[in-house]
Amino acid sequence: MLEKYVDTFVQQYNLITANSKVLIGVSGGPDSMALLHYLLARRDSWQLDLVVVTIDHGLRGEESEQDVDYVKAYCNQHRVPVENHYVDVKSFKQQHKCGTQEAARMLRYQVFSRLMVKHQAKYLALAHHSDDQTETVYMRITRGSQPEALAGIKQSRPFASGYIVRPFLSITKEMIEHYLEENGITPRRDPSNQEDTYTRNYFRLHILPHLKQVNPNLNQSIRYLTDNIEKDSDYLNEQAKLVSDSVLNYQNSPKQVTCSIIELKKHHPALQRRVFHLILNYLYDNLPSGLHYRHDQQFFDLLDSDRANMAIDLPKRLKMIKHYESLTIGFEQSASPYCYALNIPGVTAIPSDKNMIAEIIYNPTTLSSDQYTFYIPLKDNQVPAFYVRTRLPGDRIYLAGINGRKKLKSIFIDKKIPLHKREEWPILVDQYGEVFWVIGLIKKSFNQDLSSGQYIKLTYQPQKML
C-alpha cells in the first residue's frame, strides 16, 4: 500500500524525474530506512543514481557511531555509495546560542548543501511523512507564526544545486512501520524520540493522539489545509511582488528600501504585509530568529501613525523609519562626525563620494546660483579658512528675512529632513565656527554690496541627498 500512495504522490507533484542523481538523507531510523528501501526498489526502473548521506551529530556517543555503521553496512549490501559525516552540535550550539534541535538541523543542512554541489545532484530526498506535517502545523500555530507558515513542510523546494523532495508526505508513520515489517527491515531507533523534552516530541506523544481521537483523519485534513494555504500564498505572493515592483525603491549602498506610504496603503493589508516580508528577505542575508509576528503589527502601526517622524527597531540593527509620508527600512548607520578643511582654490573630497569645488572669481558678471552653488564675498582680497563639518549643538545661521539667527534644528524641521540624515548633513562654516551654508538647504545672508569684487565660488557635487 505504501508504494501505491508514494508513487501517486511522486507522479502528482513530479517530485523525482528519471535519469537523475538523488542524495538520500538516512539516519538509520525507521522513516529514512523505509525511504532508502523504496528508492532502491525503483533505482533501475527510474534510472536513478543514488548516494546516501548519513550524519553523526555527536549527541549519543557510541550509539550515534553504531547508527552510522548500520547505514554503511546496509548500503554496502545493496551496492549504493554512502557519504558519512560528523558534525559537532554541542560546540555549535554554545557558539551560536541556539537549541540542540536547531543547531543539529543547521549543521545537517550545511552538509547536505555541500554534498549536493559536490555530486551535482538534482534531488535531496528526505523522509518527512504526514505525521511530521501535522506536528509541524500545530507547533507553528502555538508559536503564532504567519498564516503562510501553515503551509507546513513543502513536498519540494529549491535547495543548493537542485531540490529537496519529500516523497513520504502523503503517508503516515503507521504505514511506514508496516512497510518495514513487510520487507524485513529492522531499523535503528533513537531512545530520545520517546522523551518529551523537545517540543516536537511533546506534540507527538501527548497532543496529537488526543486530536486523532476527535478526528481519525487528522493527517489527511491537515494535508488538504496545507495544500490550499500553499496555493493561496503562492498567488498572494505573486501579487505582492507586483506591488513591490511598483512602489518600492531598492538601494544597495547602503542597503535599504524606501517607498511612499500613501502608495503602499492603496493596496490591501494582506499585500502590504507580504511586501513587508519581501523587504525583510531582501535586506537580511538570513532571516533572524528574533523576527516575530509583533514586528508585523509594528509595521502596520508605523504606516497608520499620525506622527510625522517615527522609528522602530528590528533585529540585527535594522530600522523602520517613517518621515512624513515616506518609509525607509535599512540597517542603522553609525553617523561619525567629520570636519574637512576646504582647499581654496581646489577640490575637497568629503563623505559619501561628494566633492566641494572652490574657485576664486573676480568681478563676476552674474551671481546666479542654485542650491548647490554658493558665492561668498571676500574682504580686502583675503581668503579665510572654511570647513565642511557635521552640525554641533547650538548651530545657528544668520538670515536677513528674520533679521536674526535661526537654529539649524528648526531648519531641518522646516525642510522635513529625516532624523537619521541630520547628524551627517554637511555644514559650511568659517574658521570661527560661523555657519555660512546648510548645504543644499539654506545660505547665510550678507549685508554688504554683492555686485562687484572678489568671491569664492563653491560648487557642491552631491549624490541625491533627499
Secondary structure, DSSP 8 states (H G I E B T S, - for coil): -HHHHHHHHHHHTT-S-SS-EEEEE--SSHHHHHHHHHHHHTTTTTT-EEEEEEEE-SSSTHHHHHHHHHHHHHHHHTT--EEEEE--HHHHHHHHT--HHHHHHHHHHHHHHHHHHHHT-SEEE----HHHHHHHHHHHHHTT--GGGGG-S-SEEEETTEEEE-GGGGS-HHHHHHHHHHTT------GGGG--SSHHHHIIIIIHHHHHHH-TTHHHHHHHHHHHHHHHHHHHHHHHHHHHHHHEEEEETTEEEEEEHHHHTTS-HHHHHHHHHHHHHHH-SS--TT--HHHHHHHHHHHH---SEEEEEEGGGEEEEEETTEEEEEE-------EEE--SSEEEEETTTEEEEEEEEES-S-----TTEEEEE-STT----EEEE---TT-EEEEGGGTEEEEHHHHHHHTT--HHHHTT--EEEETT--EEEETTTEE----S--SSSEEEEEEEE-S---
